[in-house]
Amino acid sequence: MSLKAGKQIAYYPTAHPSWFLSGMHFAYLTALVLLIVAIILVYLIHRIDKHNDAMNKKQ
């Protein structure tokens, strides 16, 4: 919201609800990106662990 307003805001801008909506979109998109990164990391760690278990069983 502060970027749209050009100054720091710490309250709901009643005159400009679009600033609030853009701030919420930014927050949710950031959360989505972090969630996707976390899922990818968990998947990669699981694959590496599964690969290491298979290698240990061969020995």
mmCIF file of the N, C-alpha and C atoms, coordinates in Angstrom:
data_MODEL
# 
_entry.id   MODEL 
# 
loop_
_atom_site.group_PDB 
_atom_site.id 
_atom_site.type_symbol 
_atom_site.label_atom_id 
_atom_site.label_alt_id 
_atom_site.label_comp_id 
_atom_site.label_asym_id 
_atom_site.label_entity_id 
_atom_site.label_seq_id 
_atom_site.pdbx_PDB_ins_code 
_atom_site.Cartn_x 
_atom_site.Cartn_y 
_atom_site.Cartn_z 
_atom_site.occupancy 
_atom_site.B_iso_or_equiv 
_atom_site.pdbx_formal_charge 
_atom_site.auth_seq_id 
_atom_site.auth_comp_id 
_atom_site.auth_asym_id 
_atom_site.auth_atom_id 
_atom_site.pdbx_PDB_model_num 
ATOM 1   N N  . MET A 1 1  ? 0.820   -1.186  0.000  1.00 0.00 ? 1  MET A N  1 
ATOM 2   C CA . MET A 1 1  ? 0.000   0.000   0.000  1.00 0.00 ? 1  MET A CA 1 
ATOM 3   C C  . MET A 1 1  ? 0.866   1.251   0.000  1.00 0.00 ? 1  MET A C  1 
ATOM 4   N N  . SER A 1 2  ? 1.942   1.178   0.740  1.00 0.00 ? 2  SER A N  1 
ATOM 5   C CA . SER A 1 2  ? 2.797   2.360   0.852  1.00 0.00 ? 2  SER A CA 1 
ATOM 6   C C  . SER A 1 2  ? 3.403   2.749   -0.493 1.00 0.00 ? 2  SER A C  1 
ATOM 7   N N  . LEU A 1 3  ? 3.732   1.750   -1.314 1.00 0.00 ? 3  LEU A N  1 
ATOM 8   C CA . LEU A 1 3  ? 4.288   2.059   -2.631 1.00 0.00 ? 3  LEU A CA 1 
ATOM 9   C C  . LEU A 1 3  ? 3.278   2.805   -3.497 1.00 0.00 ? 3  LEU A C  1 
ATOM 10  N N  . LYS A 1 4  ? 2.034   2.370   -3.447 1.00 0.00 ? 4  LYS A N  1 
ATOM 11  C CA . LYS A 1 4  ? 0.992   3.031   -4.243 1.00 0.00 ? 4  LYS A CA 1 
ATOM 12  C C  . LYS A 1 4  ? 0.717   4.450   -3.740 1.00 0.00 ? 4  LYS A C  1 
ATOM 13  N N  . ALA A 1 5  ? 0.774   4.628   -2.409 1.00 0.00 ? 5  ALA A N  1 
ATOM 14  C CA . ALA A 1 5  ? 0.449   5.927   -1.824 1.00 0.00 ? 5  ALA A CA 1 
ATOM 15  C C  . ALA A 1 5  ? 1.605   6.911   -1.930 1.00 0.00 ? 5  ALA A C  1 
ATOM 16  N N  . GLY A 1 6  ? 2.819   6.395   -2.012 1.00 0.00 ? 6  GLY A N  1 
ATOM 17  C CA . GLY A 1 6  ? 3.976   7.280   -2.067 1.00 0.00 ? 6  GLY A CA 1 
ATOM 18  C C  . GLY A 1 6  ? 4.465   7.706   -0.696 1.00 0.00 ? 6  GLY A C  1 
ATOM 19  N N  . LYS A 1 7  ? 3.853   7.162   0.342  1.00 0.00 ? 7  LYS A N  1 
ATOM 20  C CA . LYS A 1 7  ? 4.267   7.424   1.719  1.00 0.00 ? 7  LYS A CA 1 
ATOM 21  C C  . LYS A 1 7  ? 3.878   6.214   2.560  1.00 0.00 ? 7  LYS A C  1 
ATOM 22  N N  . GLN A 1 8  ? 4.431   6.113   3.754  1.00 0.00 ? 8  GLN A N  1 
ATOM 23  C CA . GLN A 1 8  ? 4.145   4.958   4.607  1.00 0.00 ? 8  GLN A CA 1 
ATOM 24  C C  . GLN A 1 8  ? 2.742   5.069   5.190  1.00 0.00 ? 8  GLN A C  1 
ATOM 25  N N  . ILE A 1 9  ? 1.987   3.972   5.066  1.00 0.00 ? 9  ILE A N  1 
ATOM 26  C CA . ILE A 1 9  ? 0.626   3.938   5.612  1.00 0.00 ? 9  ILE A CA 1 
ATOM 27  C C  . ILE A 1 9  ? 0.531   2.752   6.566  1.00 0.00 ? 9  ILE A C  1 
ATOM 28  N N  . ALA A 1 10 ? -0.124  2.952   7.692  1.00 0.00 ? 10 ALA A N  1 
ATOM 29  C CA . ALA A 1 10 ? -0.298  1.879   8.670  1.00 0.00 ? 10 ALA A CA 1 
ATOM 30  C C  . ALA A 1 10 ? -1.770  1.666   8.995  1.00 0.00 ? 10 ALA A C  1 
ATOM 31  N N  . TYR A 1 11 ? -2.660  2.137   8.147  1.00 0.00 ? 11 TYR A N  1 
ATOM 32  C CA . TYR A 1 11 ? -4.090  2.040   8.390  1.00 0.00 ? 11 TYR A CA 1 
ATOM 33  C C  . TYR A 1 11 ? -4.792  1.743   7.065  1.00 0.00 ? 11 TYR A C  1 
ATOM 34  N N  . TYR A 1 12 ? -6.070  1.423   7.132  1.00 0.00 ? 12 TYR A N  1 
ATOM 35  C CA . TYR A 1 12 ? -6.849  1.175   5.921  1.00 0.00 ? 12 TYR A CA 1 
ATOM 36  C C  . TYR A 1 12 ? -7.155  2.505   5.230  1.00 0.00 ? 12 TYR A C  1 
ATOM 37  N N  . PRO A 1 13 ? -6.744  2.646   3.978  1.00 0.00 ? 13 PRO A N  1 
ATOM 38  C CA . PRO A 1 13 ? -7.002  3.911   3.270  1.00 0.00 ? 13 PRO A CA 1 
ATOM 39  C C  . PRO A 1 13 ? -8.430  3.948   2.719  1.00 0.00 ? 13 PRO A C  1 
ATOM 40  N N  . THR A 1 14 ? -9.339  4.533   3.471  1.00 0.00 ? 14 THR A N  1 
ATOM 41  C CA . THR A 1 14 ? -10.754 4.533   3.078  1.00 0.00 ? 14 THR A CA 1 
ATOM 42  C C  . THR A 1 14 ? -11.000 5.250   1.753  1.00 0.00 ? 14 THR A C  1 
ATOM 43  N N  . ALA A 1 15 ? -10.188 6.237   1.444  1.00 0.00 ? 15 ALA A N  1 
ATOM 44  C CA . ALA A 1 15 ? -10.377 6.978   0.186  1.00 0.00 ? 15 ALA A CA 1 
ATOM 45  C C  . ALA A 1 15 ? -9.828  6.221   -1.021 1.00 0.00 ? 15 ALA A C  1 
ATOM 46  N N  . HIS A 1 16 ? -8.933  5.244   -0.778 1.00 0.00 ? 16 HIS A N  1 
ATOM 47  C CA . HIS A 1 16 ? -8.295  4.515   -1.880 1.00 0.00 ? 16 HIS A CA 1 
ATOM 48  C C  . HIS A 1 16 ? -8.273  3.009   -1.587 1.00 0.00 ? 16 HIS A C  1 
ATOM 49  N N  . PRO A 1 17 ? -9.398  2.328   -1.724 1.00 0.00 ? 17 PRO A N  1 
ATOM 50  C CA . PRO A 1 17 ? -9.427  0.890   -1.441 1.00 0.00 ? 17 PRO A CA 1 
ATOM 51  C C  . PRO A 1 17 ? -8.563  0.076   -2.402 1.00 0.00 ? 17 PRO A C  1 
ATOM 52  N N  . SER A 1 18 ? -8.256  0.620   -3.559 1.00 0.00 ? 18 SER A N  1 
ATOM 53  C CA . SER A 1 18 ? -7.404  -0.119  -4.501 1.00 0.00 ? 18 SER A CA 1 
ATOM 54  C C  . SER A 1 18 ? -5.992  -0.284  -3.950 1.00 0.00 ? 18 SER A C  1 
ATOM 55  N N  . TRP A 1 19 ? -5.537  0.642   -3.126 1.00 0.00 ? 19 TRP A N  1 
ATOM 56  C CA . TRP A 1 19 ? -4.213  0.498   -2.500 1.00 0.00 ? 19 TRP A CA 1 
ATOM 57  C C  . TRP A 1 19 ? -4.213  -0.720  -1.589 1.00 0.00 ? 19 TRP A C  1 
ATOM 58  N N  . PHE A 1 20 ? -5.292  -0.885  -0.819 1.00 0.00 ? 20 PHE A N  1 
ATOM 59  C CA . PHE A 1 20 ? -5.400  -2.036  0.075  1.00 0.00 ? 20 PHE A CA 1 
ATOM 60  C C  . PHE A 1 20 ? -5.428  -3.332  -0.723 1.00 0.00 ? 20 PHE A C  1 
ATOM 61  N N  . LEU A 1 21 ? -6.195  -3.349  -1.791 1.00 0.00 ? 21 LEU A N  1 
ATOM 62  C CA . LEU A 1 21 ? -6.291  -4.560  -2.616 1.00 0.00 ? 21 LEU A CA 1 
ATOM 63  C C  . LEU A 1 21 ? -4.943  -4.920  -3.243 1.00 0.00 ? 21 LEU A C  1 
ATOM 64  N N  . SER A 1 22 ? -4.211  -3.933  -3.706 1.00 0.00 ? 22 SER A N  1 
ATOM 65  C CA . SER A 1 22 ? -2.903  -4.231  -4.292 1.00 0.00 ? 22 SER A CA 1 
ATOM 66  C C  . SER A 1 22 ? -1.949  -4.760  -3.225 1.00 0.00 ? 22 SER A C  1 
ATOM 67  N N  . GLY A 1 23 ? -2.043  -4.235  -2.013 1.00 0.00 ? 23 GLY A N  1 
ATOM 68  C CA . GLY A 1 23 ? -1.218  -4.749  -0.914 1.00 0.00 ? 23 GLY A CA 1 
ATOM 69  C C  . GLY A 1 23 ? -1.569  -6.187  -0.570 1.00 0.00 ? 23 GLY A C  1 
ATOM 70  N N  . MET A 1 24 ? -2.854  -6.495  -0.561 1.00 0.00 ? 24 MET A N  1 
ATOM 71  C CA . MET A 1 24 ? -3.281  -7.870  -0.273 1.00 0.00 ? 24 MET A CA 1 
ATOM 72  C C  . MET A 1 24 ? -2.846  -8.820  -1.392 1.00 0.00 ? 24 MET A C  1 
ATOM 73  N N  . HIS A 1 25 ? -2.970  -8.388  -2.636 1.00 0.00 ? 25 HIS A N  1 
ATOM 74  C CA . HIS A 1 25 ? -2.506  -9.225  -3.747 1.00 0.00 ? 25 HIS A CA 1 
ATOM 75  C C  . HIS A 1 25 ? -1.022  -9.512  -3.618 1.00 0.00 ? 25 HIS A C  1 
ATOM 76  N N  . PHE A 1 26 ? -0.250  -8.494  -3.289 1.00 0.00 ? 26 PHE A N  1 
ATOM 77  C CA . PHE A 1 26 ? 1.197   -8.680  -3.111 1.00 0.00 ? 26 PHE A CA 1 
ATOM 78  C C  . PHE A 1 26 ? 1.483   -9.672  -1.986 1.00 0.00 ? 26 PHE A C  1 
ATOM 79  N N  . ALA A 1 27 ? 0.783   -9.534  -0.874 1.00 0.00 ? 27 ALA A N  1 
ATOM 80  C CA . ALA A 1 27 ? 1.009   -10.417 0.270  1.00 0.00 ? 27 ALA A CA 1 
ATOM 81  C C  . ALA A 1 27 ? 0.664   -11.869 -0.069 1.00 0.00 ? 27 ALA A C  1 
ATOM 82  N N  . TYR A 1 28 ? -0.467  -12.079 -0.719 1.00 0.00 ? 28 TYR A N  1 
ATOM 83  C CA . TYR A 1 28 ? -0.873  -13.444 -1.057 1.00 0.00 ? 28 TYR A CA 1 
ATOM 84  C C  . TYR A 1 28 ? 0.012   -14.057 -2.142 1.00 0.00 ? 28 TYR A C  1 
ATOM 85  N N  . LEU A 1 29 ? 0.438   -13.271 -3.100 1.00 0.00 ? 29 LEU A N  1 
ATOM 86  C CA . LEU A 1 29 ? 1.342   -13.803 -4.121 1.00 0.00 ? 29 LEU A CA 1 
ATOM 87  C C  . LEU A 1 29 ? 2.699   -14.174 -3.518 1.00 0.00 ? 29 LEU A C  1 
ATOM 88  N N  . THR A 1 30 ? 3.182   -13.354 -2.597 1.00 0.00 ? 30 THR A N  1 
ATOM 89  C CA . THR A 1 30 ? 4.440   -13.673 -1.910 1.00 0.00 ? 30 THR A CA 1 
ATOM 90  C C  . THR A 1 30 ? 4.301   -14.962 -1.115 1.00 0.00 ? 30 THR A C  1 
ATOM 91  N N  . ALA A 1 31 ? 3.187   -15.120 -0.406 1.00 0.00 ? 31 ALA A N  1 
ATOM 92  C CA . ALA A 1 31 ? 2.947   -16.345 0.349  1.00 0.00 ? 31 ALA A CA 1 
ATOM 93  C C  . ALA A 1 31 ? 2.863   -17.562 -0.574 1.00 0.00 ? 31 ALA A C  1 
ATOM 94  N N  . LEU A 1 32 ? 2.228   -17.402 -1.729 1.00 0.00 ? 32 LEU A N  1 
ATOM 95  C CA . LEU A 1 32 ? 2.116   -18.496 -2.691 1.00 0.00 ? 32 LEU A CA 1 
ATOM 96  C C  . LEU A 1 32 ? 3.484   -18.909 -3.220 1.00 0.00 ? 32 LEU A C  1 
ATOM 97  N N  . VAL A 1 33 ? 4.310   -17.936 -3.545 1.00 0.00 ? 33 VAL A N  1 
ATOM 98  C CA . VAL A 1 33 ? 5.661   -18.243 -4.039 1.00 0.00 ? 33 VAL A CA 1 
ATOM 99  C C  . VAL A 1 33 ? 6.467   -18.979 -2.970 1.00 0.00 ? 33 VAL A C  1 
ATOM 100 N N  . LEU A 1 34 ? 6.387   -18.533 -1.730 1.00 0.00 ? 34 LEU A N  1 
ATOM 101 C CA . LEU A 1 34 ? 7.112   -19.208 -0.653 1.00 0.00 ? 34 LEU A CA 1 
ATOM 102 C C  . LEU A 1 34 ? 6.596   -20.632 -0.442 1.00 0.00 ? 34 LEU A C  1 
ATOM 103 N N  . LEU A 1 35 ? 5.292   -20.830 -0.565 1.00 0.00 ? 35 LEU A N  1 
ATOM 104 C CA . LEU A 1 35 ? 4.718   -22.164 -0.427 1.00 0.00 ? 35 LEU A CA 1 
ATOM 105 C C  . LEU A 1 35 ? 5.193   -23.086 -1.548 1.00 0.00 ? 35 LEU A C  1 
ATOM 106 N N  . ILE A 1 36 ? 5.235   -22.595 -2.764 1.00 0.00 ? 36 ILE A N  1 
ATOM 107 C CA . ILE A 1 36 ? 5.709   -23.396 -3.895 1.00 0.00 ? 36 ILE A CA 1 
ATOM 108 C C  . ILE A 1 36 ? 7.180   -23.763 -3.714 1.00 0.00 ? 36 ILE A C  1 
ATOM 109 N N  . VAL A 1 37 ? 7.988   -22.819 -3.266 1.00 0.00 ? 37 VAL A N  1 
ATOM 110 C CA . VAL A 1 37 ? 9.413   -23.104 -3.012 1.00 0.00 ? 37 VAL A CA 1 
ATOM 111 C C  . VAL A 1 37 ? 9.549   -24.165 -1.932 1.00 0.00 ? 37 VAL A C  1 
ATOM 112 N N  . ALA A 1 38 ? 8.753   -24.078 -0.874 1.00 0.00 ? 38 ALA A N  1 
ATOM 113 C CA . ALA A 1 38 ? 8.805   -25.070 0.204  1.00 0.00 ? 38 ALA A CA 1 
ATOM 114 C C  . ALA A 1 38 ? 8.416   -26.456 -0.301 1.00 0.00 ? 38 ALA A C  1 
ATOM 115 N N  . ILE A 1 39 ? 7.387   -26.539 -1.130 1.00 0.00 ? 39 ILE A N  1 
ATOM 116 C CA . ILE A 1 39 ? 6.958   -27.840 -1.676 1.00 0.00 ? 39 ILE A CA 1 
ATOM 117 C C  . ILE A 1 39 ? 8.048   -28.427 -2.555 1.00 0.00 ? 39 ILE A C  1 
ATOM 118 N N  . ILE A 1 40 ? 8.680   -27.612 -3.378 1.00 0.00 ? 40 ILE A N  1 
ATOM 119 C CA . ILE A 1 40 ? 9.762   -28.096 -4.237 1.00 0.00 ? 40 ILE A CA 1 
ATOM 120 C C  . ILE A 1 40 ? 10.924  -28.596 -3.394 1.00 0.00 ? 40 ILE A C  1 
ATOM 121 N N  . LEU A 1 41 ? 11.284  -27.865 -2.344 1.00 0.00 ? 41 LEU A N  1 
ATOM 122 C CA . LEU A 1 41 ? 12.388  -28.293 -1.481 1.00 0.00 ? 41 LEU A CA 1 
ATOM 123 C C  . LEU A 1 41 ? 12.078  -29.609 -0.775 1.00 0.00 ? 41 LEU A C  1 
ATOM 124 N N  . VAL A 1 42 ? 10.855  -29.766 -0.285 1.00 0.00 ? 42 VAL A N  1 
ATOM 125 C CA . VAL A 1 42 ? 10.470  -31.019 0.369  1.00 0.00 ? 42 VAL A CA 1 
ATOM 126 C C  . VAL A 1 42 ? 10.536  -32.167 -0.632 1.00 0.00 ? 42 VAL A C  1 
ATOM 127 N N  . TYR A 1 43 ? 10.070  -31.946 -1.845 1.00 0.00 ? 43 TYR A N  1 
ATOM 128 C CA . TYR A 1 43 ? 10.123  -32.982 -2.873 1.00 0.00 ? 43 TYR A CA 1 
ATOM 129 C C  . TYR A 1 43 ? 11.568  -33.373 -3.192 1.00 0.00 ? 43 TYR A C  1 
ATOM 130 N N  . LEU A 1 44 ? 12.438  -32.384 -3.349 1.00 0.00 ? 44 LEU A N  1 
ATOM 131 C CA . LEU A 1 44 ? 13.839  -32.679 -3.657 1.00 0.00 ? 44 LEU A CA 1 
ATOM 132 C C  . LEU A 1 44 ? 14.528  -33.408 -2.508 1.00 0.00 ? 44 LEU A C  1 
ATOM 133 N N  . ILE A 1 45 ? 14.271  -32.994 -1.289 1.00 0.00 ? 45 ILE A N  1 
ATOM 134 C CA . ILE A 1 45 ? 14.865  -33.667 -0.132 1.00 0.00 ? 45 ILE A CA 1 
ATOM 135 C C  . ILE A 1 45 ? 14.373  -35.107 -0.053 1.00 0.00 ? 45 ILE A C  1 
ATOM 136 N N  . HIS A 1 46 ? 13.091  -35.316 -0.327 1.00 0.00 ? 46 HIS A N  1 
ATOM 137 C CA . HIS A 1 46 ? 12.535  -36.675 -0.316 1.00 0.00 ? 46 HIS A CA 1 
ATOM 138 C C  . HIS A 1 46 ? 13.195  -37.543 -1.385 1.00 0.00 ? 46 HIS A C  1 
ATOM 139 N N  . ARG A 1 47 ? 13.389  -36.986 -2.581 1.00 0.00 ? 47 ARG A N  1 
ATOM 140 C CA . ARG A 1 47 ? 14.039  -37.752 -3.662 1.00 0.00 ? 47 ARG A CA 1 
ATOM 141 C C  . ARG A 1 47 ? 15.475  -38.100 -3.318 1.00 0.00 ? 47 ARG A C  1 
ATOM 142 N N  . ILE A 1 48 ? 16.206  -37.147 -2.762 1.00 0.00 ? 48 ILE A N  1 
ATOM 143 C CA . ILE A 1 48 ? 17.606  -37.395 -2.397 1.00 0.00 ? 48 ILE A CA 1 
ATOM 144 C C  . ILE A 1 48 ? 17.676  -38.450 -1.305 1.00 0.00 ? 48 ILE A C  1 
ATOM 145 N N  . ASP A 1 49 ? 16.786  -38.359 -0.324 1.00 0.00 ? 49 ASP A N  1 
ATOM 146 C CA . ASP A 1 49 ? 16.777  -39.341 0.761  1.00 0.00 ? 49 ASP A CA 1 
ATOM 147 C C  . ASP A 1 49 ? 16.425  -40.730 0.232  1.00 0.00 ? 49 ASP A C  1 
ATOM 148 N N  . LYS A 1 50 ? 15.473  -40.802 -0.685 1.00 0.00 ? 50 LYS A N  1 
ATOM 149 C CA . LYS A 1 50 ? 15.081  -42.085 -1.275 1.00 0.00 ? 50 LYS A CA 1 
ATOM 150 C C  . LYS A 1 50 ? 16.240  -42.674 -2.081 1.00 0.00 ? 50 LYS A C  1 
ATOM 151 N N  . HIS A 1 51 ? 16.955  -41.817 -2.803 1.00 0.00 ? 51 HIS A N  1 
ATOM 152 C CA . HIS A 1 51 ? 18.105  -42.257 -3.584 1.00 0.00 ? 51 HIS A CA 1 
ATOM 153 C C  . HIS A 1 51 ? 19.212  -42.781 -2.660 1.00 0.00 ? 51 HIS A C  1 
ATOM 154 N N  . ASN A 1 52 ? 19.465  -42.076 -1.575 1.00 0.00 ? 52 ASN A N  1 
ATOM 155 C CA . ASN A 1 52 ? 20.499  -42.508 -0.633 1.00 0.00 ? 52 ASN A CA 1 
ATOM 156 C C  . ASN A 1 52 ? 20.137  -43.830 0.026  1.00 0.00 ? 52 ASN A C  1 
ATOM 157 N N  . ASP A 1 53 ? 18.853  -44.052 0.333  1.00 0.00 ? 53 ASP A N  1 
ATOM 158 C CA . ASP A 1 53 ? 18.435  -45.322 0.909  1.00 0.00 ? 53 ASP A CA 1 
ATOM 159 C C  . ASP A 1 53 ? 18.643  -46.471 -0.084 1.00 0.00 ? 53 ASP A C  1 
ATOM 160 N N  . ALA A 1 54 ? 18.359  -46.224 -1.351 1.00 0.00 ? 54 ALA A N  1 
ATOM 161 C CA . ALA A 1 54 ? 18.554  -47.253 -2.376 1.00 0.00 ? 54 ALA A CA 1 
ATOM 162 C C  . ALA A 1 54 ? 20.036  -47.586 -2.530 1.00 0.00 ? 54 ALA A C  1 
ATOM 163 N N  . MET A 1 55 ? 20.880  -46.571 -2.470 1.00 0.00 ? 55 MET A N  1 
ATOM 164 C CA . MET A 1 55 ? 22.322  -46.800 -2.600 1.00 0.00 ? 55 MET A CA 1 
ATOM 165 C C  . MET A 1 55 ? 22.848  -47.583 -1.390 1.00 0.00 ? 55 MET A C  1 
ATOM 166 N N  . ASN A 1 56 ? 22.342  -47.324 -0.201 1.00 0.00 ? 56 ASN A N  1 
ATOM 167 C CA . ASN A 1 56 ? 22.789  -48.016 0.999  1.00 0.00 ? 56 ASN A CA 1 
ATOM 168 C C  . ASN A 1 56 ? 22.346  -49.476 0.985  1.00 0.00 ? 56 ASN A C  1 
ATOM 169 N N  . LYS A 1 57 ? 21.208  -49.796 0.388  1.00 0.00 ? 57 LYS A N  1 
ATOM 170 C CA . LYS A 1 57 ? 20.727  -51.173 0.329  1.00 0.00 ? 57 LYS A CA 1 
ATOM 171 C C  . LYS A 1 57 ? 21.564  -51.998 -0.645 1.00 0.00 ? 57 LYS A C  1 
ATOM 172 N N  . LYS A 1 58 ? 22.131  -51.373 -1.682 1.00 0.00 ? 58 LYS A N  1 
ATOM 173 C CA . LYS A 1 58 ? 22.946  -52.090 -2.661 1.00 0.00 ? 58 LYS A CA 1 
ATOM 174 C C  . LYS A 1 58 ? 24.265  -52.544 -2.042 1.00 0.00 ? 58 LYS A C  1 
ATOM 175 N N  . GLN A 1 59 ? 24.747  -51.827 -1.056 1.00 0.00 ? 59 GLN A N  1 
ATOM 176 C CA . GLN A 1 59 ? 26.049  -52.153 -0.464 1.00 0.00 ? 59 GLN A CA 1 
ATOM 177 C C  . GLN A 1 59 ? 25.972  -53.243 0.520  1.00 0.00 ? 59 GLN A C  1 
# 
